Amino acid sequence: LETKRMSFPRFYFLSNDELLEILAQTKNVQAVQPHMGKCFDGIRSLDFGEDPKSIDIYAMVSGEAEYVSLGKNLKARGNVEQWLTAVEAAMQNSLKKFAKSGYLDYPKTPRNEWVLQQPAQLVLVISQIYWCMSVEEQFAKDDPTSGMEVFLDENISNLKGSTALVRGNLTKLHRKILAALITIDVHARDIVDSLVKEQVTKDTDFGWQMQLRYTYNESEDVVVVKQTNAIFNYAYEYLGAQSRLVVTPMTDRCYMTLTGALHLKLGGAPAGPAGTGKTETTKDLGKALGVQCVVFNCGDNLDYKFMGKFFSGLAQCGAWACFDEFNRIDIEVLSVVAQQLLTIQNALKAEVTSFFFEGREIKLISTCGVFITMNPGYAGRTELPDNLKALFRPMAMMIPDYGLVAEVMLFSEGFEDAKTLSRKMVKLYKLSSEQLSQQDHYDFGMRAVKSVLVMAGSLKRAEANIGLDENVVLIRAMQDSNIPKFLADDVLLFSSIINDLFPGVVIPQQDYGALEQAVIKCVLKAGLQAEQKFVLKVIQLFETLNVRFGVMLVGPTGSGKTENYRMLQAAMTTLREDDNIDDDRFQITHTYILNPKCIKMGELYGEYNLMTNEWTDGLASTLIRQAVADTTKDRKWVMFDGPVDAIWIENMNTVLDDNKKLCLNS
């Protein structure tokens, strides 16, 4: 297995079992499909054409169903690791080719048409290249300040064009591309605005040097990214159409620290409380530089062998790794990790192409980087040893500017009056957290804000709400995502806060139609009473599941938590089977139920047998694997039916945030 991994380093991020599964099916080329997503972040599957036995690879398809062709004559022949290496090379080459053609087409075609013709990540890169060129043209003029003011107006009109497009009829993919483009463009507009205000007149001023600057090197046909004195070549890792972070002043500072660290061949270590965007900012910088970024959730059962395997994979791929909750690892392991990292960093500083690591010589690609994120002062965490601290540049993260984030996200979802709405929304959350009763399960942090904004965007586009006032849409989103979790007394308070902030806005009652009928039918069929309040709770669970994919039912014993989800499961299944409603949200639903507290941690998530070094899969990981392997449209719910405590829920961190990955030690 080690030789296979050496020849295609991305295999280091797969477990032994998965690798054996791929190698066992060399005859059937298309058996690799389910594992593509683990080797390539952006590629969901490869397009082999119509024939199930075909070995011609035509294109790569991302999770958002973006289709990018891979050129001619790419065939899946010979050993798996050989043709996957060819796929990797083809991915980078075809992106380079599209980047060049997109770069040449940009001045010729109208921007609104051009945006819909390129692969998503190149839309962002090329529009930033031209934006940087324009800014530097203004600096070269005799009167840079007035040039900047004219350019600011141009930026604002571009944004207006993009938001008008978002409100139109678009496919899901194009909407995602535009939302990301608007997010980046808003930041570009703010930079130009600050350059005008601070009267920056030279391109050597720090106000301009501190920004991420994209240039196109025409002699070598590569995109170069600069920030302060650090210079990177764009890595052309295919990302698909992923969303981008709203850039706040804190994000800018974090980027500067991290690019500075990479320039000095060190690692970066953002630390701070939950929900401040430590992992997301690192991933976003990776997207900006087109690098593969592997996120891993650390636990107390990692050993130095596993870390060594991971590091050698990074060095040979040139990928980045972001280790979440790094200080959960035992202190004995951390001191060995420090030695391993030191070896890699010394090799990077010496600029060699291969080096000795853990007793064998491996190749080194200089783009690799290691980032760690930490929650300081948390129960069950270790202090990092000093020889490890010295290898990372620390970076303190604070609570982000909610107002700015809300404004830009509403703007990119196509709201016209984003500024006032975002101000009111932040106010609402501030007042709620001060005035409502203090419950353990209330959370008014960044994640809560984000899910409301996503919901508001989808409500705005729903067919029934086309003519509705934007205030009503936002209020409905805030109610739908908050009221399910409030206690009865707090609901009244929350409603009166909304009435104070949005005086005179009348909210029409919502009609649940088919779902409500189906729930009542199922409740009576199960021999229960169709209480209006219980039916409403079932519908609220359905609403919450549409915005979040991790949901927790809280309440005293005997309050109907289990019946609640059973009734929703029955109702969704009958709507799909008997009434054949074409609403995609109603699917046949399967549940996988387990009690996390009745077995040991190793039996829940799987563990290594220390004598034989064999991996035994755990209960939860097996169930989740089964649920993921089924590719039909059926809904799968994995129910952890039992008390929540920090020990088992901690390992679910990366599953429940935006990474949606379960990290095991295999």
N, C-alpha and C positions, 0 to 999 in steps of 0.2 A: 504493500500500500504506500510505503514511504516513497518508492521510486515513482509511482504514478503521481503522487502529490508533487514531487520535485519537478515533473515534466509539465504539470498543469497546476500551478500553485493555488488556484482558487479552491482546489479540493481540500485544502487545509481547513476550510470552514464547514466541511461536512463531517458527520460522524462516520466511524468505520462501517457501520451497518449500511448507511446510505451509499457509501462509496462502493461497497461490495455489490449492492443491488444494481448500481449503474454498470459495473464491470461485468456482472453476470449476464447482462443482456446485450452483449456487443452485436449480436445478429440483428436484434430489433432496435434500430437506431432511434426510433421515436420514443423509446422508453425513458430517455433522458429528460423529456419535457417537464415532468413534475418537479425536477430538481433544478431547473434553469434559474428559478427565482432566487435560489440560495447562492448560486455562483455569480449571477449577474443581477444587481439590484433592479435594473430597469426592465429586464427582459422577462416577460411572463412566459412566452413560448416562441418557438421558431416556426416559420411557415414552410412546410415541406411540400406545399402544393396539394392536389386532390388525392393522389395515390397513397394509400396507407403504407406501402412498402418503399416509397420514393426516398432517394438519398440526396436529392438536390435541395439545397437550402436557399430559399428566395429572399426571405426578409425576417426581421425580428418584430415581435408584437409586444407592446408594453401592457402593463396592467390596466391602463386607461384605454386600451384598444387603439393605440397609435401604431401605425404601420410604417416601418422604415426599411427600404430595400437594401440588400447587402451586396449588390453587384453580381457579376456573372461568375459561373464556374466554381461556386463554393459547394463542395460535396462532402457528405459525411462518410468518408471511407477510412478503413484502417482502424487503429485503436481510438478509443473514445477521447483520451487525453490529447491526441494529435489533432483530431478535427475540431475539438473545442478550442484549442489554441488558435486554430485557423479562424474560428468564429470570432474570437476575441480580437484578432488582428483586423478582420473584415469590419467589425463594429467600429473600431477607431478610424479605419481608412474611409469608410463610407460617410462617417460624420465629418471627417476632414473635407471630403469632396463636397458634401452638402453645404458646409460652412463657407467654402470658397464660392460656390455658385450663389448662395444666399447673399454673400457679401457683395458680389458683383451686381446682383439684381436689385438690391435695396434702393439705390438712387433712381432706378428706372421705373419701378412700379409704385403706384399709390400705396401708402403705408397700410391702410386698412385691408387691402387685398393681399399684400405681401405677408402679413402676419399669419394668414390662414394657409399659407403654402409651404411653410418650413417645419421641420421637426421642432418640437416645443422648446427644447433647451437652447437651440440655436437662435430662435426668435429673440430670447433674452440676451444672449451673448452679442449677436450682431447689432441689435438696436443699441446696446451699451457701447460697442466700438464706435458707432457713428456719433453717439451722443458725446463721448470723450473727444472725438475729433473736432466736433463743433465747438466745445468749450475751449479747446486749445486754439482754435481759429480765432475766437473772440480775444484771447490773451495776446495774439500776435498783432491785433489791430492797433491803430494809433490811439483810439479812445476805447479801451477795453470795457469800461464801466457801462457806457451807453450800449455797446454791443451786447453785453450780458443782459441788459434790461429787455432788449428786443428778443433775445434768445429765450428769456423767461416766458414771454408771451407765447412764443412758438411752442414751448413745452406744455403750457396750459392748454393751448388749442389741440395739441396731440392727445392729451388726456381726455379732453371733451369728446374727441372722435372715438377713442377706445371705449368710453363709458356708454356712448350712444350704441356702439356695436354690441356691448354686453346686454343691453336691454332688448336687442332684437332676437330673432329666432336663431339659435345656434345649436350645434351638436354639443354633447357633454364635453367632448375632447377640446373643441375650440373655446368653450367657455372656460375650461381650466387654464388653457394657454393664456387667454386674455386676462383672467384674474391675476395670474402670476406677473404678466407684463405690466398691468396697472400698478400692482404693488411696487415693482421696481421703478416704474416711471414716476410715481408719487415721490419716492425718495430722490430721484434725479431732479425733480422740480424743486424739492426742498434744498438740495445742495446748491443749485443755481441761485435760489433765493438768498441763501446764506452768503454766497460769494458776492452778490450784489450788496448786501447789507454791510458786510465786513470790508468791502472795497478791496477785494483781492485782485491784483492786476497782473501778477506774473505767475507762470506755471510752476515756479520753484517755491512759491509760498506754501507754508504748511497746511493752510486751509484747503488747498487742492491736493497736496502730496498725501494727505492722510486718507483720501478716498481710494476705493478699489478702482483702478483705471485699466480699461481693456484696450489693447492696440492689436492691429493685425500686421504681422510681419510678412510682407508680400514676397520677399525673396525666398523664404523657406515655407510659406503657406501655413504658418501656425499662429494661433491666438496667444498673445502674451498678456498676463495679468500682473499689474504692479501695485504695491501699496507701500508707502514710505520708501525704505531702501530694499524691500524684498521683491524679488522678481520670480514669477512662476510661469511655466508653460501650461496652457490649458491641457487637461489630460484626456479629453474626449471619451470619457466613460459614459455610455448611454444611460440616461436617467429617466426616460419617459416624460410624461407631462405632470411633474410634481408641483405642488404649490410651494410658494416661497414665503419666508418670514417677512413681517413688516419690520423695516429697519428703524429702530429707535436710536437715540444718541448712545445708549448703552451697548446696543448691538455693534455700532461702529467701533467703540472702544474695545469691545471684546475681539472683533476681527483684527484690530491693530495688534493687540497682544498676541493673538494666535499666529498671525502671519510673521510677526517679529520673532516668535519662538521658533517657527519652522525655518526662518532665515538663519538662526543661530544653531540649527539642528537640535533643538530641545523639544520636549513635549509641552502640551498646554494643559492647565488644570483649573477649569472654572469651578468655583465652589459657591454655594449659596442655598437658600431655602427652596422648598419644592415649588414648581410652577413659575420659576424665573427664566426658564428657557436655556438651561445649561447644555443639555444634549442637543436640543433643536438648533441652537446657534452654531454648534460645532458641525452638525450635519449640513446646515445651510451654507456655511463657508465651503464645505466639501462640494456642494452643488454648484456654488459660484465658480469653483476652480475645475469642475468636471472630474472630480476624483471619486473613486469608489470608497464609500465610508461604511464600515461594518460596526454596528452597535451591539454591545454585549452587556447583559445585566449580570454583574458579579454577585456571587453568594459566598457563604463561609466554607463551602465544600470544594473550592477550586484548589488544585495543587500545582506545584511548579512545573510538572511535566506538561500539564495541559497548557499552561501559560507559554511554555517554551514552544510548543507546537504552534500556538496561535501567532507568536511573534515571528517564527520562521516563515509562516504563511504571509504575514504582512510584508516582510522584507523582500520576499520573492515576487509579490504581486505589485508592490509599490502602492498598496492601499493604505487608507487611514483606519484606525480603530478608535472607537469611543467606548471606554469602559465605564459603564454607569455604576454609581454607588461603589466606587473602587475600595473605599475603606471598610467594606464588609469582609474583605479577604483577611485571613489570619496573618498575624504579624510575622510568623516564621516564613510563610510563603513570600510575603512582601520583600524580605531582605534578599531572597534569591532573585525575585523579579527585578530588583534594582541592579543586580549584577548582569542579568540578561539584557536589560535596556542599555546599560552602560556599554556593553559590547557593540550593540547596534549603533548607538550614537557615535562611538569612536570611529566605527567603520564609515559612517556618513560624513564625519568631519574629515576623514582621510580621503574622501571621494574615491573609494575603491569600487570595483564592480563585483567582487566576490570576497567573502570573508569566512572565517571559521566560527561556527555557532554550535554550541553543545556537541562538539566532537565531530562535526562534518562540515565540509565546505559548501556554502550555499551562495547563490547569486544575490546581488543587492540592487534594488531599483530605488533611485534617490528620492522618489516622491513620497516614500512611506512616512507616516507620522503616527504618534500615539497620544491620545488625549484621555484624561480621566476626569470624571465629575464626582463631586462629593457633597454630601449633606453634613456640614460640620455639627458637632454637638448633638448627636442622635444616639438613642439607646443601642447598645451592641455594636458600636463602631470602634475601630482602632485608630490611634494616631499614626500617621505615616512615619516610617523611620527616616532619619536625616539624610542618609545616602540616597534615598529615593526622592525626597523633596527637592534635592539639588538638581534633579534631571528635568524638572518641570517649571514652566513659568506660571505662577499663580495668578488667578484673576477672580476678583470678587463680583458676584452677580447680585443685583438688587431687584426689587419688584419693578417690572417694566411700566411704562407710561400707558395705562389702560386706555385713556382718552384717544391717544394717537392710534393705538392698535385698532380700537373699535372703529374709529373714523375711516381708516384706510380699508379695513375689511368690508365695511358697509359700502364704501365707495366702489370697491371692486366687485361687489355683488349687484351693483347697478342702482343704488339708492342715490337720489339727487341731493337731498338735504342731509348729507352724512354728518356735517359738523354739529348741528344742533342736536340731532338724534343721539350722536355718540356722547355728547355732554350730558344729556338727560339720563342716558343709560348708566354712565359711570356714577352719576349722582344717586340713581336708584339703588345701585349695589352698595354704595357707601351708606346710605340711610338704612337699607335693610340690615346690613351687618351690625349697625349700631342699635337699631330699635327692636328688631325681632328677638325672640327668646334665644338663648344660647344653647344650641343642640350640637351633639357630637357630629351628626351627619350633615350639618349645613356647611356649604363651602361657597364663598363668593370670590374665589381666586380666578387666575387667568384661564384655567380650563373651563370653568363654568361660563365665563364671558364668551369664550371662543365657541362653545356649542350653541349658545343663543344666537350668535352672529350667523353661523352656518344655517341654523334653522330659519332665521329671518330671510336669508337669501332664497332658500327653497320655497318659503311661503310666498315671497314676492312674485316668484315666477309661476306659482301654481295657477291654473287656468281660472279658477273661481275668483282670484283676488286681483285680476289685472287692473280694474279701475279703482281699487281701494286706496284710501289715504295711507301714506307711508307710516304715519304715527300708529294707525290701527295694526298694520302688519307687525311692527316692532313690538307693540304691547302684547299682541297675541303670542309672538315667539317667546317673550319674557314670561308670560303666564304659563304657557304650555310646558316650558322647561323648568319652572320653579315651583309652581303650585303642587305638583305631585309629591314633593318632598317636605312641604310645610305641615306643621301641626294645625289643627282646626283654628285655634285662636290666632295664629300668625297669618292665616290666609286673609282674614279681615284687615289686619294691619297693612299687609302687602297691597291689598286692593286700594286702601285709602292713600297709601304713598303714591300709587300710580295715578289716582285721581288728582292729587296735588300737582304732580309733575306734568300731566297732560290734561289740563282742565277742559271740560266740555267735550272730550272725545268719547263718542258712544261706540261700544264694541258689540257687533251683532253676535247673537248666540251661534255656536258652531253646531252643525248637524252631522252626527256620526253615521246616520243611515244604516247601511248594510251591516256594519260591524256591530252596532248596538243590538240590532235584531238577532244576529247570530249568537252574540254573547248570552242574551236572555234565553234563547232556545237551548243552548248548551247547559246553562245553569239549571233550567227546569228539568232537562233530560237527566242531569246528574242527581236529581232529587234534592236540590237546594232551593232556597227562596231567592227570588230575583229582587233583592234589595236595591233601590236606586243607587245608594252610596257604593255598594260593592261593584255594581256594573260600571260605575264611573271610574273606580280604582282600576278595574281591568283595562278600560280604555286608556287610562293614564299610563299604564305600563306599556301599552302598545305605542303611545306617542313618544315615551322616553326611549324605547328601543329604536325608534327611527332616527334619533340624534346620537345616541351613545351606543357603543357595542359592549360596554361593561355596565351592568345594572345591579343594584343591590336592593333587596326587599327588606325593610327594617320594621320591626314591630314586636309587641309582646307575644308570648305563646298563645295560640288559639285565636289570633286576630285574622286568620284567613290568608296568610302569605302563600302557602303551598297551593291552596285552591285557586288563588288569584292567577298564578301563572298556568295552572292546569286548564282553567277555563279559557284563557287567551289562546293557549295551544290548540284546544279543541275548536274554538271559534275560527281561528285562522285556517285550520285544516279543513273544516267543513266548507268554508267559503271557497277554498280552492277546489275541493273535490265535487261538491254537489252543485254549487251555484255558478261555478266557472266565471267568476268576475275577472276582468282582465287587468285588475290592479296588481302591479308587481309586488306590492308590499304584503299581500296575503299569499303565503306559500304553505305547503305541508310542513309541519314542524315536528322535529324529533328532539327528545331530551335525553341527555346523558347525566345521570344523577349520582353523586358520591358524597360521602361525609368526610371532609378533609381532616377531622380531628380524631378519627377512630384508627388511623394508621400512622406509622412513623414517617418522618420527612422523606427518607430514602424510598419508602414504598409509594409515596405520593408522586415524586418527580423523577424517580430512578436514581441509581447509584452505581459506583464502581465496586466490584468485589476486589478488595485490596490484595488478596492472595493470588487470584488468577488474572487480575486486570481486565475482567470482562464486564461489560456494561449490561445492567438489567434495567429494562424500561419500567417506569413507575405507572401508577394507575391513571393519574391525571394526564400525564404525557401521552399514554396510549390512547385514551379517549379523544384527546385533542387531535392526535395524528389521524385517527379514524374519521373524525368530523371533517378535517381538512382534505383528506384523500377523496372524499365524495364530491364530485364536481357538479352535481345537479343543482337546481335552483332551490331545493328544499332548505328550510331554515334549520340550523342545528344549535341548540342551546346546551352548553355544559353547565350544569347546576352544582355549585359547591354548597351543599345543604348542611350547614353547621355553623358554629360560632366563628367569628372572624378574629384572628389575632395576628400580631406582627410577623410571627415566624413563617407561616405559609403564604401570607398574602404578599410579603416582600418580593418573593420570586416571580410574582406576576407583574412587577412594575412595567417592564417593557412590553408586556402583552397589552396592557390597558392604556398605554399612551400611544402616540402617533406611529410608533414603530410596528406595533401589532406582531411582535415576534416573541415566542417562548424560548428562553435561552437555557439550554441544558448543558451539563458538563461533558456530554459525549462529543 
